[in-house]
Amino acid sequence: MKSSMKSAPPKNIDSYLATVPEPARATLEKMRKTIQAAAPKATEKISYGIPTFHYLRSLVAFAAFKDHCSFFPMNSSLIATHKSDLKSYGLSKGTIRFPVDQPLSAALIRKFVKTRVKENEARHKSRRNK
């Protein structure tokens, strides 16, 4: 969890998750598997101290905090677009916060990830064609 910032930062997602207590760890592990399945070409890394998935650029990220977990879709317009699906969660411009025992649905995570993959591919293609 973020409260472990006093220790050395994690080197990878496995070491990050090892510091997260249950039930948040199980929630994030399920989220990780859903993201991996939705974006099999994505690589994992730690960015800004949190687990981040990268495909051509940052794709999505997640984190555990003392009283909640967060999902970062790396595109604030996605949160606005899906606001009706997210009404039971805490929202800010780039963050979806949820209780550790009430995670986002796998279907919603897949929708966010697949949209982000398409966005990253389109951006990558448009930059290559310049």
N, C-alpha and C positions, 0 to 999 in steps of 0.2 A: 504494500500500500504506500501511498505517497508519504505517510508519516515516517517511512524508513529512509527518507532522504539523508539522514545523518550518516548512514552507512554508504559504502561505495555504490555508485550507480550500477544497475544491472547491465550485463554484457549482452544479454539476449532475452527473448520472451520467456524461455524456460526459467531463467534465473529471476526474472521479474515475478512470474507467477508463483515461484517458490516462496516469495515473501508475503504473498497475499493470503490472509486467513480464509477459512471456509465460512460461510457459503459463497463468498465473492469469488474465490478461486474457481470453483466449479462453474459458476456463471460465466466467467471470462474464458475458461477452457472451452465451453460449448460455443461461445461467440467466436473464438479463434477457429474452431473446426468449421463453423458455418462460413466464415470469411475465406478460409483456405479452399473450401469446396466451390465457392462462388467465383473465386479469382485464383485458379491453380497456378498461374504464372507469376503471381505476386511473391515478393520476397519479404521476409520479416526482418525488422531491425528495431532498435531502441532509438527514438528520436525525442528530444526534449524530456528524456527520462521515462517515456511511456512506450508501450508496444505499438508499433506502427507497421502497416503493410504498405509496400512500395511496388508500384507497377508503372513504369515510365516516369513516375513522380509519386509523391505521397498519395496514397489511396484512401485509407481510413485508419483510425487508431482507437484504442480503448484504454481505460485505466480504472483502478480501484482507489477509492478514497475511504475515509473513516465510516461514513454513513451511507454511501451510495457508490455506484459504478457509473462511468460515463462512456459514451460512444461519440466519436468525433468523425463525422462524414467528410470533413475537409472541403465542404462546399455549403455555405449557409443557405443558398437558395433551395437545396434539397430539404432542409428542415422546414422552410416556408411552404414548399410544395406539398409536403406530407404532414402538415400541421394537424389535419383531422385525424390521422393515424397515430399521432403522438400526443393527443390531448391529455392523457393520464400521466405524462412524464414531465419532468422539469426541463425547460428549454432555455437556451440562450442562443446568441447568434451562430455559434459553431459547435454547440454541445447539446447532447441529449443525456440527461441524468435520470437514473432509475434506481429504485431500491434493489439491493443485491438479490432479494427473493422474488422480484418481479421483472425479470429481464425482458429486453426487446424480443419480439418473436423472430424466429429464424427466417421467416418469409420476409419480414421487413428489413432485416439485416441484408439478406440476399438482394433485395430490391435496391438498397442503397449502394451496395458493393458493385453490382452489375452496372448501375448507372454511372458510378465513378470510373469503372473500367472503360466504358464507352467514351466518357468525357476525356479521360487521359489519352486514349487512342486518337480521338479527334484532334486534340491539341497537339499531340506529337506529330500527327500527319500534316497538320496545317503549318507547323514550324519547319518541317522537312521540305515542304513545297515552296518555301519562300526563297 
